Amino acid sequence: MRLCNAILRKIKFMDVLQLVAKYNTQAACIKHLEKVRWSGGVVCPYCQSMKNKSVSKENRYKCYSCKRSFSVLIGTLFEATKLPLQKWFFAIALIIDAKKGISSLQLSRHLKVNKDTAWYLQRRIRNGMKDGDILNGIVEIDETYVGGSMEKMSTKIKKQKNYYPGGMQHKTPVLGMAQREGKLKLKVLHKAWGREIKPILKNEIAKESIIVTDGFGGYSQMDLHFEKHVVLNHEKKIYANGIFNMSKIEGFWAMLKRAIIGTYHQISNKYLQEYLDEIAFKFNYKNGKMKFNILINNLLLSTIPLSG
């Protein structure tokens, strides 16, 4: 598949244009995957031997140790795909370029695939956006609620969702953790209370860190686990204490809600964590080429099928 100029003109940033133009053939995509996966030399995915030789123009190799043939796609998310790799690469470029996200309908139009295929691609690409790094240093922590307005919905639906004006029961709580001069991580909560929040903080943030929160009771006694817990009581109009503030995480919430309302409109709780992983990934990596290569690497390591 060679991408037409009409599609390319719809992409704004030059780094994405260059990526799409560079990887517009199956061979070019395979060559890039080999460079990412085998930077230190070709390794057999079956026995991990480096004793092999190229045996075909399709970039297949023969292992001298286990006598099996393989390609860079073996054992990866791309192995069983029926889509050309350049469509995968184009989808990745479009997704990482869209600051507020791209809907599956938009993606299907650009790739010339059906909506279900676009949805399949999005879910698997988002799976590569998960971040397993541990936060450390000064970490700002806050929670918000995600969900559309219900004011125009029927009385019956409002009652089912336990809605009342100004209430949050019908919305989904989200925990945000932002490392100063570092990454941001998001976790969907079933309920915003200490019993659920505290184990997440202990698992995602290094014990030697300084955490900064507001006066919410769900963060109480966290000074017993972390090096220091700075509490900024917003009810008493205390928003900073020397170098400690929550400006990074609070500024991010505004961007998050614009992305959800402006692009996705409404997100099922079943898939909300995947959308949050995408938004956090793009916030953490600003450079287009870096995002592209990190995501390609993550997808090469991703072999777990998604359900639903």
C-alpha positions as CSV (number, residue, x, y, z in Angstrom):
1,M,0.0,0.0,0.0
2,R,1.4,3.4,-1.0
3,L,-0.2,6.3,0.8
4,C,-1.9,8.8,-1.4
5,N,-0.9,12.5,-1.2
6,A,-4.5,13.4,-0.2
7,I,-4.1,11.5,3.0
8,L,-0.7,12.7,3.7
9,R,-1.8,16.4,3.4
10,K,-4.2,15.8,6.3
11,I,-1.3,15.1,8.7
12,K,0.0,18.3,10.2
13,F,3.5,17.6,11.6
14,M,6.5,17.0,9.5
15,D,8.0,14.3,11.7
16,V,4.8,12.2,11.1
17,L,4.9,12.9,7.3
18,Q,8.5,11.7,7.2
19,L,7.6,8.5,9.2
20,V,4.7,7.7,6.8
21,A,6.8,8.4,3.7
22,K,9.7,6.3,5.0
23,Y,7.7,3.2,5.9
24,N,5.3,3.0,3.0
25,T,6.3,-0.5,1.9
26,Q,6.2,-3.9,3.8
27,A,10.0,-4.3,3.3
28,A,10.7,-0.9,4.9
29,C,8.5,-1.7,7.9
30,I,10.2,-5.1,8.4
31,K,13.7,-3.6,8.1
32,H,12.7,-1.1,10.9
33,L,11.3,-3.8,13.1
34,E,14.6,-5.7,12.8
35,K,16.5,-2.6,13.7
36,V,14.4,-2.1,16.8
37,R,14.2,-5.7,17.9
38,W,17.6,-6.9,17.0
39,S,19.8,-3.9,17.6
40,G,22.6,-6.2,18.8
41,G,22.3,-8.8,16.1
42,V,19.6,-11.2,14.8
43,V,18.4,-13.6,17.6
44,C,16.4,-16.7,17.1
45,P,13.0,-16.3,18.9
46,Y,12.8,-20.0,19.5
47,C,16.2,-20.8,21.1
48,Q,17.8,-17.3,21.5
49,S,20.8,-18.4,19.4
50,M,22.6,-15.8,17.3
51,K,23.9,-18.4,14.9
52,N,21.8,-17.9,11.8
53,K,21.8,-16.8,8.2
54,S,19.4,-15.0,5.9
55,V,17.6,-17.5,3.6
56,S,15.0,-15.4,1.6
57,K,14.2,-12.0,0.2
58,E,11.3,-11.9,2.7
59,N,13.7,-11.4,5.5
60,R,13.5,-14.9,6.9
61,Y,16.4,-16.5,8.7
62,K,17.5,-20.1,9.4
63,C,18.8,-20.9,12.9
64,Y,21.9,-23.2,12.9
65,S,21.1,-24.3,16.5
66,C,17.5,-25.3,16.4
67,K,17.2,-25.6,12.6
68,R,14.1,-23.5,12.5
69,S,13.3,-20.6,10.2
70,F,11.9,-17.3,11.5
71,S,11.3,-13.7,10.8
72,V,11.3,-10.6,13.0
73,L,7.5,-11.0,13.3
74,I,7.6,-14.3,15.1
75,G,6.4,-14.1,18.7
76,T,5.2,-10.6,18.4
77,L,1.8,-8.8,18.1
78,F,2.4,-8.5,14.3
79,E,2.9,-12.2,13.7
80,A,-0.7,-13.1,13.1
81,T,-1.9,-9.8,11.6
82,K,-3.6,-9.9,8.2
83,L,-3.1,-6.2,7.7
84,P,0.0,-4.9,5.8
85,L,2.6,-3.5,8.2
86,Q,2.5,-0.1,6.6
87,K,-1.1,0.3,7.7
88,W,0.0,-0.5,11.3
89,F,2.8,2.0,11.0
90,F,0.4,4.6,9.6
91,A,-2.1,4.0,12.3
92,I,0.6,4.4,15.0
93,A,1.7,7.7,13.3
94,L,-1.9,9.0,13.2
95,I,-2.6,8.1,16.9
96,I,0.6,9.5,18.3
97,D,0.1,12.7,16.3
98,A,-3.4,13.4,17.5
99,K,-3.0,15.5,20.6
100,K,-6.6,15.0,21.7
101,G,-6.9,11.5,20.3
102,I,-8.5,10.1,17.1
103,S,-11.8,8.3,16.9
104,S,-12.0,4.8,15.4
105,L,-14.3,6.3,12.7
106,Q,-11.6,8.8,11.7
107,L,-8.9,6.2,11.8
108,S,-11.0,3.8,9.6
109,R,-11.4,6.6,7.0
110,H,-7.7,7.4,6.8
111,L,-6.6,3.7,6.6
112,K,-9.5,2.7,4.3
113,V,-10.5,-0.2,6.7
114,N,-13.8,-0.9,8.4
115,K,-14.6,0.6,11.8
116,D,-14.1,-2.8,13.6
117,T,-10.6,-3.2,12.2
118,A,-9.7,0.4,13.2
119,W,-11.0,-0.4,16.7
120,Y,-8.9,-3.6,16.8
121,L,-5.8,-1.6,15.8
122,Q,-6.5,1.2,18.4
123,R,-6.9,-1.3,21.3
124,R,-3.7,-3.1,20.5
125,I,-1.7,0.0,19.9
126,R,-3.0,1.4,23.3
127,N,-1.8,-1.8,24.9
128,G,1.7,-0.8,23.9
129,M,1.3,2.5,25.7
130,K,1.2,1.1,29.2
131,D,4.0,2.2,31.4
132,G,5.6,0.0,34.0
133,D,8.2,2.5,35.3
134,I,8.2,3.5,39.0
135,L,7.8,7.2,39.8
136,N,10.3,8.8,42.2
137,G,11.4,12.2,43.6
138,I,8.7,14.8,44.1
139,V,5.3,13.3,43.0
140,E,2.1,15.3,42.8
141,I,-1.0,13.2,43.5
142,D,-4.7,14.1,42.8
143,E,-7.9,12.6,41.7
144,T,-10.6,13.7,39.3
145,Y,-13.9,12.4,37.9
146,V,-14.5,11.5,34.3
147,G,-18.0,11.4,32.7
148,G,-20.3,13.3,30.5
149,S,-23.1,15.6,31.6
150,M,-26.5,14.0,32.5
151,E,-28.5,17.1,32.8
152,K,-30.4,16.5,29.6
153,M,-31.0,12.8,30.2
154,S,-34.3,11.3,31.3
155,T,-35.3,11.1,34.9
156,K,-35.3,7.3,34.7
157,I,-31.6,7.2,33.6
158,K,-30.6,9.7,36.2
159,K,-32.2,7.6,38.9
160,Q,-30.4,4.4,37.6
161,K,-27.0,6.2,37.7
162,N,-27.7,7.8,41.1
163,Y,-27.4,11.3,39.7
164,Y,-28.0,14.5,41.5
165,P,-27.0,18.1,40.5
166,G,-23.4,18.7,41.5
167,G,-22.8,15.0,42.5
168,M,-20.1,12.7,41.3
169,Q,-21.7,9.3,41.9
170,H,-22.5,8.8,38.2
171,K,-18.9,9.6,37.2
172,T,-15.7,7.5,37.3
173,P,-12.9,8.5,39.6
174,V,-9.4,8.6,38.2
175,L,-6.1,8.8,40.2
176,G,-3.3,10.9,38.8
177,M,0.4,10.7,39.8
178,A,2.8,13.2,38.3
179,Q,6.5,13.1,38.9
180,R,8.2,16.5,38.9
181,E,10.3,16.7,35.8
182,G,9.2,13.2,34.9
183,K,6.4,11.0,33.9
184,L,2.7,11.0,34.7
185,K,0.6,7.9,35.4
186,L,-3.2,7.4,35.6
187,K,-5.3,4.7,37.2
188,V,-9.1,4.2,37.0
189,L,-10.6,3.7,40.5
190,H,-13.7,1.9,41.4
191,K,-14.1,4.2,44.4
192,A,-12.0,7.2,45.5
193,W,-11.1,6.1,49.0
194,G,-7.9,5.2,50.9
195,R,-8.5,1.5,50.8
196,E,-8.0,1.5,47.0
197,I,-5.7,4.5,46.6
198,K,-3.0,3.6,49.1
199,P,-2.0,0.3,47.6
200,I,-1.7,1.9,44.1
201,L,0.6,4.7,45.5
202,K,2.8,2.1,47.2
203,N,3.0,0.1,44.0
204,E,3.6,2.9,41.5
205,I,5.8,5.3,43.5
206,A,9.3,4.6,45.1
207,K,9.3,4.6,48.9
208,E,12.0,7.2,49.0
209,S,9.8,9.8,47.3
210,I,8.1,13.0,48.5
211,I,4.4,13.0,47.7
212,V,2.3,16.1,47.5
213,T,-1.5,15.9,47.9
214,D,-4.4,18.0,48.9
215,G,-6.2,17.4,52.2
216,F,-8.3,14.5,51.0
217,G,-8.6,11.8,53.7
218,G,-7.8,9.0,51.3
219,Y,-4.1,10.0,51.5
220,S,-3.9,10.0,55.3
221,Q,-0.9,8.3,57.0
222,M,1.0,8.1,53.8
223,D,3.9,9.8,55.6
224,L,4.4,6.4,57.3
225,H,5.4,4.8,54.0
226,F,7.0,7.6,52.0
227,E,10.0,9.8,52.9
228,K,7.7,12.8,53.2
229,H,4.0,13.7,52.7
230,V,3.3,17.4,51.9
231,V,-0.4,18.3,52.4
232,L,-1.7,21.4,50.7
233,N,-5.1,22.1,52.2
234,H,-7.1,23.6,49.4
235,E,-10.1,24.2,51.6
236,K,-8.0,26.7,53.5
237,K,-6.7,28.2,50.2
238,I,-3.3,26.7,50.6
239,Y,-2.0,25.8,47.1
240,A,1.7,25.9,47.5
241,N,4.4,25.3,50.2
242,G,7.8,26.5,49.0
243,I,8.8,24.3,46.1
244,F,5.8,22.0,46.6
245,N,2.6,22.5,44.6
246,M,0.2,20.5,42.4
247,S,0.4,22.6,39.2
248,K,1.5,19.8,36.9
249,I,-1.3,17.4,37.8
250,E,-4.0,20.1,38.0
251,G,-3.0,21.5,34.6
252,F,-3.1,18.0,33.2
253,W,-6.7,17.4,34.3
254,A,-7.9,20.3,32.1
255,M,-6.2,18.7,29.1
256,L,-7.6,15.3,29.9
257,K,-11.2,16.4,30.0
258,R,-10.8,18.4,26.7
259,A,-9.5,15.2,25.0
260,I,-12.3,13.1,26.3
261,I,-15.1,15.5,25.6
262,G,-13.7,16.9,22.3
263,T,-12.8,13.6,20.7
264,Y,-14.3,10.6,22.3
265,H,-17.4,12.2,23.8
266,Q,-18.3,9.2,25.9
267,I,-16.1,6.3,27.1
268,S,-17.2,3.1,28.5
269,N,-15.7,2.3,31.9
270,K,-14.6,-1.0,30.4
271,Y,-12.1,0.8,28.1
272,L,-11.4,3.9,30.1
273,Q,-8.0,2.7,31.4
274,E,-6.8,2.1,27.8
275,Y,-7.7,5.7,26.8
276,L,-6.0,7.0,29.9
277,D,-2.8,5.0,29.0
278,E,-2.8,6.6,25.5
279,I,-3.3,10.2,26.9
280,A,-0.6,9.7,29.5
281,F,1.8,8.2,27.0
282,K,1.5,11.2,24.7
283,F,1.9,13.5,27.6
284,N,5.1,11.8,28.7
285,Y,6.8,11.6,25.3
286,K,6.6,14.9,23.4
287,N,8.9,14.0,20.5
288,G,7.1,12.3,17.6
289,K,10.0,10.1,16.5
290,M,10.7,9.0,20.1
291,K,7.0,8.1,20.7
292,F,7.0,6.2,17.5
293,N,10.1,4.1,18.3
294,I,9.1,3.5,21.9
295,L,5.7,2.3,20.8
296,I,7.1,0.0,18.1
297,N,9.4,-1.5,20.7
298,N,6.6,-2.0,23.1
299,L,4.4,-3.6,20.5
300,L,7.2,-6.0,19.5
301,L,7.2,-7.2,23.2
302,S,3.4,-7.4,23.4
303,T,2.2,-10.9,22.7
304,I,-0.9,-11.0,25.1
305,P,-4.2,-11.0,23.2
306,L,-6.9,-8.6,24.3
307,S,-10.4,-9.8,25.1
308,G,-13.6,-8.1,24.1
